[in-house]
Structures are given as C-alpha cells and as structure tokens.
Amino acid sequence: MTNEPNRREPIPPQTLIVPCRDLTTGAAFRWLQSGWSDFRNAPGISLVYGFFVFLVSVAVAWLAWLLGGFVLVISALSGFIFVAPMLAFALYSVSRQLCEGKQPNLGDTIQAIRRPLGNAMVFTLVLLVVFLLWARAGMLVQIFFPYDHEVAHTVTFLLIGSVVGSVFAGISFAASVFSLPMLANRDVDVITAVISSVNAVLRNKPAMLIWALLICLMTLVGFLTAGLGLIVIIPWLAYATWHGYREALDVSEWTKVN
C-alpha cells in the first residue's frame, strides 16, 4: 500500500466581502460598556496611550495656529476624525488580549501590531489623502464664504464647512470603523477590509448612525476640555470599536494574525 502524499488542510472559501451581522439600533451603547470594561482592566496602557494622543493633538493645533490661524485650527481639529482611527490602531490589540484572557502589557501590544503594520500603513496613506482633500475643501470654503468678525458670515462659514466636512467624515468613518480592527486581528488585505467595513455600515445604518454621533459627541467633549478628555476618550472609543467589529463581522474563516 503506497503512502498518500502529504495533504494540506483545505483553505476555507474566502470572498471579497466578510459576512456581516444585523445590529440592533442600540448596539453602540453595548460597545461603550464593553470598551469601558477594557479600559478599567488595562488602565496603565490606556492612560499612557491617551496622553500620547493628547500631546499629538496639542502639537497639531499649535502648528495649525502658527501656519493659518483660526481657520486652519478648525480644519485641523475637524480633520481629527480622519486620523483618530489610525491613532487607536495599537489599542485594538489590548482588547484582543483581554478577550483571550491575557493581561495586556505595552511590549506585547507593540509586538502584536508589527505584522499587520504594512497594511495599516497603506490605509494610513488613504486616510491622509482624504484628510488633505478635506483641508483643501476647507480652504475653498474660506475663499467663497470668508470668515470675519461678523456673526452672519461666521455662521455661514461654519455651516458650509460642517456640511462639506461631514461628507468626508462619513466616507472615512464607513471605510475605517471596522476595517482597522480587522487588519489588526486577521490576515486580510486592505481592500477586503475596507469593502467589508463599508458593507456592514450600509447594512446597519441606524446602529452606525448612532455610533457615529456618539463618536462625534465624545470627541467634541475631548476638545472642549482642551484635549485633556482625549486621554480617556480615545482609548475608550478604541476598545468599544473593537467590540463593535467583533459583533458586526463574522471573521471566523479568516486566519488570525499571530
């Protein structure tokens, strides 16, 4: 009897879109609750990373003020939503370690993001392009609706700028909300992750609208506290986003990143 050749385990069929689940309207509040639990279980890493984000935010706001004054500061702070998901990338591994029953530490957290870092950097470039487009759009709004000290002109400038910014922010939100946690956890390419994220958002509009509004509200609180609130808010939102990703996408057929 001849020996059978070595066989490889069959590779599960994979498509361009990861299957998504139907979310309840109030799912975001569960994610916040789970995210807060993760924050309490890893306070050291959370506060260190949150303080880093605070320093980055202050530095960006100060530089924007020097280069372009009030208008550029507003554009930079509004554009924060484009880069915030990327700033939180390392924190997804903290929630992953907690879900696996491990006690996270900073060394393991940094090590956990090394392998998917290439895909993450590709996605960073995409977000950077979106941010630059938004910054240019903000400048165009200033040209057509100049900001000055008159209340009517100021209100018009802020309203038009908010509408334009919300378009870019919506695109960024749909593309990144679930794709970045997936890139941090599964061996998947950027295109699949982004398409899957957009698909999950479009199939769960009420739940994701509430989640987007909560993110905006909590980020606004962070800015109104001179950035100090971001020290807690950014890690909290990152952990909540991780739990949202696990609830929204069925990634069981995709290989885990070691």
SERO-4910 file (N, C-alpha, C, O; in steps of 0.05 Angstrom, whole numbers):
BEGIN
 pado doro    nc1    nc2    nc3   cac1   cac2   cac3    cc1    cc2    cc3    oc1    oc2    oc3
  Met    A     17    -24      0      0      0      0     18     25      0     35     28     17
  Thr    A     14     42    -19     31     66    -21     22     87     -2     -1     90      5
  Asn    A     42    102      7     36    124     25     23    147     10     32    154    -12
  Glu    A      3    158     21    -10    181      8      7    205     12     19    209     33
  Pro    A      8    222     -8     24    247     -6     12    265     16    -11    263     23
  Asn    A     30    281     27     21    299     48     -1    318     38      1    329     16
  Arg    A    -21    320     53    -44    337     45    -44    362     62    -39    362     86
  Arg    A    -51    384     50    -55    408     64    -84    410     73   -102    401     59
  Glu    A    -88    424     95   -115    428    104   -129    446     83   -118    466     74
  Pro    A   -154    439     77   -168    456     57   -171    485     67   -176    489     91
  Ile    A   -167    503     49   -169    532     56   -199    539     54   -211    535     33
  Pro    A   -210    551     75   -238    558     74   -243    578     51   -226    595     46
  Pro    A   -266    577     38   -271    596     17   -273    624     28   -286    629     48
  Gln    A   -260    642     15   -260    670     23   -269    688      0   -262    683    -23
  Thr    A   -285    707      7   -296    725    -13   -285    753     -8   -270    758     11
  Leu    A   -292    771    -26   -282    798    -24   -296    813     -1   -285    834      9
  Ile    A   -319    804      8   -333    817     29   -337    798     53   -347    775     49
  Val    A   -329    806     76   -333    790    100   -362    791    108   -374    813    109
  Pro    A   -375    768    114   -403    769    122   -408    787    146   -391    787    165
  Cys    A   -429    802    146   -436    819    169   -462    810    182   -479    797    169
  Arg    A   -465    817    207   -489    810    222   -507    835    224   -498    858    220
  Asp    A   -532    830    229   -551    852    234   -548    862    262   -547    846    281
  Leu    A   -545    888    265   -541    900    291   -566    913    302   -582    924    286
  Thr    A   -570    912    327   -593    926    339   -587    956    340   -564    964    339
  Thr    A   -608    972    341   -604   1001    340   -586   1012    362   -570   1030    358
  Gly    A   -589   1000    386   -573   1010    408   -547    995    413   -537    995    435
  Ala    A   -537    982    392   -513    966    396   -489    982    406   -473    972    421
  Ala    A   -488   1008    397   -465   1024    405   -462   1027    435   -440   1029    445
  Phe    A   -484   1027    449   -482   1031    478   -470   1006    492   -457   1008    512
  Arg    A   -475    982    480   -462    958    490   -432    959    485   -416    951    502
  Trp    A   -425    970    462   -396    972    455   -382    990    475   -360    985    484
  Leu    A   -395   1012    482   -383   1031    501   -380   1018    528   -361   1022    542
  Gln    A   -400   1002    536   -399    989    562   -376    969    562   -360    968    581
  Ser    A   -373    953    541   -351    934    539   -324    948    537   -304    939    549
  Gly    A   -323    970    522   -299    986    520   -290    997    546   -266    998    552
  Trp    A   -309   1007    562   -302   1017    589   -291    995    607   -273   1000    623
  Ser    A   -302    972    604   -292    949    620   -263    943    612   -246    938    630
  Asp    A   -256    944    587   -229    940    578   -210    962    589   -188    957    597
  Phe    A   -220    987    589   -204   1009    599   -197   1004    629   -175   1009    637
  Arg    A   -217    995    644   -212    990    672   -194    967    677   -180    966    697
  Asn    A   -193    948    658   -176    924    661   -147    929    652   -129    914    657
  Ala    A   -144    951    637   -117    958    627   -113    989    630   -108   1002    609
  Pro    A   -114   1000    654   -113   1029    657    -86   1041    650    -85   1063    640
  Gly    A    -64   1026    656    -38   1037    651    -33   1043    622    -26   1065    614
  Ile    A    -36   1022    605    -32   1025    576    -51   1046    565    -44   1062    548
  Ser    A    -76   1045    574    -96   1064    564    -89   1093    569    -91   1110    551
  Leu    A    -80   1099    593    -74   1127    600    -48   1136    586    -46   1159    578
  Val    A    -28   1118    584     -3   1125    570     -9   1132    541      0   1152    531
  Tyr    A    -25   1115    528    -31   1119    500    -49   1144    497    -46   1159    478
  Gly    A    -68   1147    515    -85   1171    514    -70   1197    517    -76   1217    504
  Phe    A    -50   1197    534    -33   1220    538    -17   1226    513    -13   1250    506
  Phe    A     -8   1205    499      6   1209    474    -11   1222    453     -3   1241    440
  Val    A    -36   1213    451    -55   1226    432    -60   1255    440    -62   1272    422
  Phe    A    -62   1261    466    -66   1288    475    -42   1306    466    -47   1328    456
  Leu    A    -18   1296    469      5   1312    461      5   1317    431     12   1339    421
  Val    A     -2   1296    415     -3   1299    386    -24   1320    378    -20   1336    361
  Ser    A    -47   1319    392    -69   1338    386    -60   1367    392    -66   1385    376
  Val    A    -48   1371    414    -38   1398    422    -18   1408    402    -18   1431    394
  Ala    A      1   1390    394     22   1398    375     10   1406    348     18   1425    336
  Val    A    -10   1390    338    -23   1396    313    -38   1422    314    -36   1438    295
  Ala    A    -53   1427    336    -68   1452    339    -49   1476    340    -55   1496    328
  Trp    A    -27   1473    354     -8   1495    357      4   1502    330      7   1525    322
  Leu    A     12   1481    315     24   1485    289      4   1497    269     11   1515    253
  Ala    A    -21   1488    270    -41   1499    253    -46   1529    259    -51   1544    240
  Trp    A    -45   1536    284    -49   1564    292    -26   1581    280    -30   1603    271
  Leu    A     -2   1571    282     21   1586    272     20   1589    241     28   1610    231
  Leu    A     10   1569    227     11   1569    198    -13   1583    186    -11   1595    165
  Gly    A    -36   1581    199    -60   1591    186    -81   1604    204   -102   1612    195
  Gly    A    -75   1606    230    -93   1619    248   -118   1602    253   -118   1578    252
  Phe    A   -140   1616    260   -165   1603    269   -176   1584    249   -184   1561    256
  Val    A   -176   1591    224   -189   1574    203   -175   1548    201   -187   1527    199
  Leu    A   -148   1549    200   -133   1524    197   -135   1506    223   -135   1482    221
  Val    A   -137   1519    246   -142   1504    271   -168   1489    269   -169   1465    276
  Ile    A   -189   1503    260   -215   1490    258   -214   1466    238   -225   1445    243
  Ser    A   -201   1471    215   -198   1450    195   -183   1426    207   -190   1403    202
  Ala    A   -161   1432    221   -145   1410    232   -160   1394    253   -159   1370    254
  Leu    A   -174   1408    271   -190   1394    291   -213   1379    279   -219   1357    288
  Ser    A   -225   1390    258   -247   1375    245   -236   1351    231   -249   1330    231
  Gly    A   -211   1353    220   -199   1330    207   -188   1309    226   -179   1288    217
  Phe    A   -190   1315    252   -181   1295    271   -196   1269    269   -184   1247    274
  Ile    A   -221   1270    260   -236   1245    258   -225   1227    236   -230   1203    237
  Phe    A   -210   1238    217   -198   1222    196   -175   1205    206   -170   1183    197
  Val    A   -160   1217    224   -135   1204    234   -138   1190    260   -121   1173    268
  Ala    A   -159   1196    275   -163   1184    302   -164   1153    301   -153   1140    318
  Pro    A   -179   1141    281   -178   1112    280   -151   1100    277   -145   1079    288
  Met    A   -133   1114    262   -106   1104    259    -90   1107    285    -73   1090    291
  Leu    A    -95   1129    299    -81   1133    325    -89   1111    345    -73   1104    362
  Ala    A   -113   1100    342   -122   1080    361   -114   1051    352   -122   1032    366
  Phe    A   -100   1048    330    -94   1022    319    -81   1003    339    -89    980    342
  Ala    A    -61   1013    354    -47    996    373    -64    987    395    -59    965    407
  Leu    A    -85   1002    402   -102    995    425   -120    971    419   -130    958    437
  Tyr    A   -125    965    393   -142    942    387   -130    916    398   -145    898    405
  Ser    A   -104    914    398    -91    890    408    -95    887    438    -94    865    448
  Val    A    -99    910    452   -105    908    481   -131    894    486   -133    875    502
  Ser    A   -152    902    471   -178    888    474   -176    859    465   -189    842    477
  Arg    A   -161    854    444   -157    826    435   -145    809    457   -154    787    462
  Gln    A   -124    820    470   -111    804    491   -130    800    514   -130    778    526
  Leu    A   -146    820    521   -165    816    543   -186    796    535   -195    780    552
  Cys    A   -195    796    510   -215    776    501   -203    747    502   -218    728    506
  Glu    A   -177    745    499   -164    719    501   -156    711    529   -142    691    533
  Gly    A   -164    727    548   -158    721    576   -130    728    585   -121    719    606
  Lys    A   -116    745    570    -89    753    577    -89    781    590   -108    796    587
  Gln    A    -67    786    605    -64    812    616    -46    829    598    -22    823    596
  Pro    A    -56    849    585    -40    864    566    -17    879    579    -19    888    602
  Asn    A      5    881    564     27    899    572     36    913    547     30    905    525
  Leu    A     51    934    551     59    952    529     76    937    508     73    941    484
  Gly    A     94    920    518    112    905    499     96    887    481    101    886    457
  Asp    A     77    871    492     61    853    476     43    869    457     37    860    435
  Thr    A     34    892    466     16    908    449     31    918    424     21    917    402
  Ile    A     56    928    428     72    937    405     79    913    387     78    916    362
  Gln    A     86    890    399     93    867    383     69    857    367     73    847    344
  Ala    A     45    860    378     21    849    364     14    864    339      1    853    321
  Ile    A     23    889    336     16    904    312     38    905    291     35    918    271
  Arg    A     60    891    296     82    892    277     75    878    251     82    888    229
  Arg    A     62    855    252     56    841    227     36    855    209     41    857    185
  Pro    A     14    865    220     -5    879    202      3    908    197    -13    923    185
  Leu    A     27    916    205     34    944    203     35    953    173     28    976    167
  Gly    A     44    935    155     45    942    127     18    951    116     15    972    104
  Asn    A     -3    934    121    -30    941    112    -40    966    126    -54    982    114
  Ala    A    -33    969    151    -41    992    166    -30   1018    154    -43   1038    153
  Met    A     -4   1017    145      8   1040    133     -5   1047    106     -7   1071     99
  Val    A    -13   1026     91    -27   1032     66    -53   1047     72    -60   1066     58
  Phe    A    -67   1037     92    -92   1050     99    -87   1078    110   -103   1096    105
  Thr    A    -65   1082    124    -58   1109    133    -55   1129    110    -64   1151    112
  Leu    A    -42   1120     89    -39   1137     65    -66   1144     53    -70   1167     45
  Val    A    -85   1125     53   -112   1131     43   -125   1152     60   -137   1171     50
  Leu    A   -123   1149     87   -135   1169    105   -122   1196    102   -135   1217    104
  Leu    A    -96   1195     98    -81   1221     94    -91   1235     69    -94   1260     70
  Val    A    -95   1221     48   -106   1233     23   -133   1246     29   -138   1268     20
  Val    A   -150   1231     43   -177   1241     49   -175   1267     66   -189   1286     62
  Phe    A   -156   1266     86   -152   1289    103   -142   1313     87   -152   1336     92
  Leu    A   -124   1309     69   -113   1331     53   -135   1343     35   -136   1367     31
  Leu    A   -152   1325     24   -174   1335      8   -193   1352     25   -203   1373     16
  Trp    A   -198   1343     50   -216   1358     67   -203   1385     74   -217   1405     75
  Ala    A   -177   1385     79   -163   1410     86   -165   1430     62   -169   1454     66
  Arg    A   -162   1420     38   -164   1436     14   -193   1446     11   -198   1470      4
  Ala    A   -212   1429     16   -240   1437     15   -246   1459     35   -261   1478     30
  Gly    A   -234   1457     59   -237   1477     79   -227   1504     70   -239   1525     76
  Met    A   -204   1504     56   -193   1529     46   -211   1541     24   -214   1565     23
  Leu    A   -223   1524      8   -241   1534    -13   -266   1546     -1   -277   1566    -10
  Val    A   -276   1533     21   -299   1545     35   -293   1573     45   -309   1591     44
  Gln    A   -268   1576     55   -260   1602     65   -259   1623     43   -265   1646     48
  Ile    A   -251   1614     19   -249   1633     -4   -277   1643    -12   -281   1666    -16
  Phe    A   -296   1624    -15   -323   1631    -24   -340   1642     -2   -358   1658     -7
  Phe    A   -335   1634     23   -350   1644     46   -330   1653     67   -327   1640     88
  Pro    A   -318   1676     63   -296   1685     80   -305   1689    109   -327   1698    115
  Tyr    A   -287   1680    127   -292   1684    155   -283   1711    164   -261   1720    158
  Asp    A   -300   1726    178   -292   1751    190   -306   1754    217   -317   1734    228
  His    A   -306   1777    228   -317   1782    255   -347   1786    255   -359   1789    276
  Glu    A   -360   1787    232   -389   1790    231   -402   1763    237   -394   1742    226
  Val    A   -422   1764    253   -435   1739    262   -447   1724    239   -444   1699    238
  Ala    A   -461   1737    221   -474   1724    198   -454   1709    181   -458   1686    173
  His    A   -431   1722    175   -411   1709    159   -398   1686    173   -392   1665    161
  Thr    A   -394   1689    199   -382   1667    215   -401   1643    215   -391   1620    212
  Val    A   -427   1647    219   -446   1625    220   -447   1611    193   -447   1587    192
  Thr    A   -447   1627    171   -447   1615    144   -422   1598    139   -424   1576    129
  Phe    A   -399   1609    147   -374   1595    144   -375   1568    159   -367   1547    148
  Leu    A   -384   1568    184   -385   1544    200   -405   1524    189   -399   1500    189
  Leu    A   -428   1533    180   -448   1515    170   -439   1501    144   -441   1477    141
  Ile    A   -429   1517    125   -420   1506    100   -396   1487    104   -395   1465     93
  Gly    A   -378   1496    121   -355   1479    128   -363   1453    141   -351   1432    135
  Ser    A   -383   1454    158   -393   1429    172   -405   1410    152   -401   1386    154
  Val    A   -421   1420    133   -433   1403    112   -412   1389     95   -413   1365     91
  Val    A   -393   1405     86   -371   1394     70   -355   1374     86   -349   1352     76
  Gly    A   -349   1381    110   -333   1362    127   -348   1337    133   -335   1315    135
  Ser    A   -374   1338    136   -389   1314    143   -389   1294    120   -390   1269    125
  Val    A   -387   1303     95   -385   1285     73   -359   1269     74   -359   1244     72
  Phe    A   -337   1283     78   -311   1270     80   -310   1252    105   -299   1230    104
  Ala    A   -321   1262    127   -321   1246    152   -337   1220    149   -329   1200    159
  Gly    A   -360   1222    135   -376   1198    130   -361   1177    115   -363   1153    121
  Ile    A   -347   1186     94   -331   1167     78   -310   1154     95   -306   1129     94
  Ser    A   -296   1170    110   -274   1160    127   -285   1141    148   -273   1120    154
  Phe    A   -308   1148    160   -320   1131    181   -327   1104    170   -320   1083    182
  Ala    A   -342   1104    147   -351   1078    136   -327   1060    128   -329   1036    131
  Ala    A   -306   1072    118   -283   1057    109   -266   1046    131   -253   1025    128
  Ser    A   -265   1060    154   -246   1052    175   -258   1040    200   -244   1027    215
  Val    A   -284   1043    205   -295   1036    231   -291   1007    238   -285   1000    261
  Phe    A   -293    989    218   -288    960    224   -264    949    209   -254    928    217
  Ser    A   -254    964    190   -231    953    174   -205    953    191   -190    934    189
  Leu    A   -200    974    206   -175    975    222   -174    953    244   -153    940    246
  Pro    A   -195    949    259   -194    926    278   -190    900    264   -177    882    275
  Met    A   -202    897    240   -198    872    225   -170    869    216   -159    847    218
  Leu    A   -157    890    206   -129    889    198   -111    882    221    -91    869    218
  Ala    A   -119    891    245   -103    886    269   -106    857    279    -89    848    295
  Asn    A   -127    844    270   -133    817    282   -132    794    262   -127    772    270
  Arg    A   -136    800    236   -138    779    216   -120    783    193   -112    806    186
  Asp    A   -111    762    180    -94    763    157   -111    769    132   -121    751    119
  Val    A   -115    795    127   -133    804    106   -121    828     92   -106    843    104
  Asp    A   -127    831     67   -116    854     52   -134    879     57   -156    877     67
  Val    A   -123    902     51   -136    928     57   -163    930     42   -182    940     53
  Ile    A   -163    922     17   -187    925      0   -210    909     12   -232    920     15
  Thr    A   -205    884     20   -226    868     32   -236    880     58   -260    881     63
  Ala    A   -217    889     74   -225    901    100   -242    926     96   -262    929    110
  Val    A   -234    943     77   -249    968     73   -277    962     62   -297    974     71
  Ile    A   -278    945     42   -304    939     29   -323    926     50   -347    932     51
  Ser    A   -312    908     67   -328    895     87   -338    915    107   -361    913    117
  Ser    A   -321    935    115   -330    955    134   -352    972    122   -372    977    136
  Val    A   -349    981     97   -370    998     84   -396    982     82   -417    993     87
  Asn    A   -394    957     75   -418    940     72   -432    937     98   -457    939     99
  Ala    A   -417    933    120   -430    930    147   -443    956    155   -465    955    168
  Val    A   -431    978    149   -443   1004    156   -469   1009    140   -489   1017    152
  Leu    A   -469   1003    114   -492   1008     98   -515    989    105   -538    997    102
  Arg    A   -509    965    114   -530    946    122   -540    951    150   -560    939    158
  Asn    A   -528    968    165   -536    974    192   -537   1004    198   -524   1014    217
  Lys    A   -550   1019    180   -550   1048    181   -559   1060    208   -544   1077    219
  Pro    A   -581   1051    220   -590   1064    245   -569   1060    267   -562   1079    282
  Ala    A   -559   1035    270   -540   1030    291   -514   1045    287   -502   1056    306
  Met    A   -505   1047    262   -479   1060    256   -482   1090    257   -463   1104    263
  Leu    A   -506   1101    251   -510   1130    254   -508   1138    284   -496   1158    290
  Ile    A   -520   1122    301   -517   1127    330   -488   1126    339   -479   1142    354
  Trp    A   -474   1106    329   -446   1103    336   -429   1126    326   -412   1136    341
  Ala    A   -434   1136    302   -420   1159    291   -426   1184    308   -408   1200    313
  Leu    A   -451   1188    315   -458   1211    331   -445   1210    359   -437   1230    369
  Leu    A   -444   1186    371   -431   1183    397   -401   1190    395   -390   1202    413
  Ile    A   -389   1181    373   -360   1187    369   -356   1217    367   -338   1228    379
  Cys    A   -373   1230    351   -370   1259    348   -375   1274    374   -360   1292    381
  Leu    A   -395   1265    389   -402   1278    415   -379   1275    435   -371   1294    448
  Met    A   -368   1250    436   -347   1245    456   -321   1260    447   -306   1269    464
  Thr    A   -316   1261    421   -292   1275    412   -295   1305    417   -276   1319    425
  Leu    A   -319   1316    414   -324   1344    420   -319   1350    449   -307   1370    456
  Val    A   -328   1332    467   -322   1335    495   -292   1336    500   -283   1351    516
  Gly    A   -278   1319    486   -249   1319    488   -236   1346    481   -218   1355    494
  Phe    A   -246   1358    459   -236   1384    450   -244   1406    470   -228   1424    475
  Leu    A   -269   1405    480   -278   1426    498   -264   1425    525   -264   1445    540
  Thr    A   -250   1404    531   -234   1402    555   -205   1407    549   -187   1398    563
  Ala    A   -200   1423    528   -173   1430    519   -156   1405    512   -132   1405    515
  Gly    A   -170   1384    503   -156   1360    495   -151   1340    517   -144   1317    512
  Leu    A   -154   1349    542   -149   1331    565   -168   1307    565   -160   1285    573
  Gly    A   -193   1311    557   -212   1289    556   -205   1267    537   -213   1244    541
  Leu    A   -188   1274    517   -180   1254    498   -163   1232    510   -161   1210    500
  Ile    A   -150   1238    533   -133   1219    546   -149   1194    554   -139   1172    554
  Val    A   -174   1198    561   -192   1176    568   -209   1168    544   -214   1144    540
  Ile    A   -219   1187    529   -239   1182    508   -227   1165    485   -241   1147    476
  Ile    A   -203   1171    476   -192   1156    453   -188   1127    460   -197   1110    444
  Pro    A   -175   1119    482   -174   1090    488   -202   1078    491   -206   1055    482
  Trp    A   -220   1092    504   -247   1081    508   -260   1076    482   -272   1054    478
  Leu    A   -259   1095    463   -271   1091    437   -257   1069    421   -270   1054    407
  Ala    A   -231   1066    424   -216   1045    410   -226   1018    419   -231   1000    403
  Tyr    A   -228   1014    446   -237    988    456   -266    983    448   -273    960    441
  Ala    A   -283   1003    448   -311   1000    440   -313    992    411   -329    976    403
  Thr    A   -296   1005    394   -295    998    366   -287    969    361   -298    956    344
  Trp    A   -269    959    377   -261    931    375   -284    912    380   -289    893    365
  His    A   -300    918    401   -323    901    407   -345    905    385   -359    886    380
  Gly    A   -347    928    374   -365    932    352   -358    915    327   -375    903    314
  Tyr    A   -332    915    322   -322    898    299   -328    869    304   -336    855    285
  Arg    A   -324    859    328   -328    831    334   -358    824    332   -365    801    324
  Glu    A   -375    843    338   -404    837    337   -414    840    308   -433    826    300
  Ala    A   -402    858    293   -413    865    266   -404    845    244   -419    838    226
  Leu    A   -378    836    246   -367    820    224   -362    791    233   -352    787    255
  Asp    A   -368    773    215   -362    744    220   -336    738    206   -335    732    183
  Val    A   -314    738    222   -287    734    211   -276    706    217   -252    702    216
  Ser    A   -294    688    223   -285    662    232   -269    647    211   -253    629    217
  Glu    A   -273    653    185   -259    639    164   -233    652    156   -218    642    139
  Trp    A   -226    674    169   -201    688    163   -180    682    184   -187    681    208
  Thr    A   -156    677    176   -135    669    194   -127    692    213   -126    715    205
  Lys    A   -123    685    238   -115    705    258    -86    714    253    -69    698    245
  Val    A    -81    739    259    -53    749    259    -41    741    285    -52    747    307
  Asn    A    -18    729    284     -4    720    308      9    743    323     22    739    344
***
